[in-house]
Amino acid sequence: MGHPLRRVNPQITSHVNRDFKRLLMKQAWKVLNSEDDSWIADPRGNPHPPKMIVFAIILKVAFLLSYDSTEAEFKAMQKTIKEITGYNRVLTHSVIWEGMQKIPMKYLRRVFRRTIQKTEKKRRAAVDSSGFSQRNSSVWYDIRIQRKNKRRDCIKLHLLVDVDTGQILSVRISK
């Protein structure tokens, strides 16, 4: 018989993730304002300030986004980003890519380290993962050994949980 599955409301998960993104963005912006620019913007070319481009790179790396996804995230969270940074323009994926080529890795590591230290003061998180077998199994014909193989399918659940409150900050399911 077993117990009924306990499901997490997607709105709650989305709200927690938005809160975590906002917290990370605030801390990253504080760190960037205390740092010097990693390069001097060319007055004839790129109109975006270097700190804003580094801010976008931090979001890209922290949330495992592609360049296009980072641009979409900037468009979706434009109001929040303007509150935090005071910058209203959306960075395109090509601007973020160019910034990634210019920024020294040493600078990026230092900013990340300081951002994580500031974020950890606000929130303590733990990561855990667990595998679950599914009821179905895979059957396929293996040409090399000339017979059918059978394997039970499994999924793996990865959780990032706030230690103090027990809130789920991030969930990923992988095969």
Buried (B, 14 or more C-beta within 10 A) or exposed (E): EEEEEEEEEEEEBEEBBEEBBBBBBBBBBBBBEEBEEBEEBEEEEBEBBBBBBBBBBBBBEBBEBEBEBBBBBBEEBBEBBEEBBEBEBBBBBEBBBBBBEEBEEEBBEBBBEBBBEBBEEEBEBEEEEEEEEEEEEEEEEEEEEEEEEEEEEEEEEEBBBBEEEEBBBBBEEEE
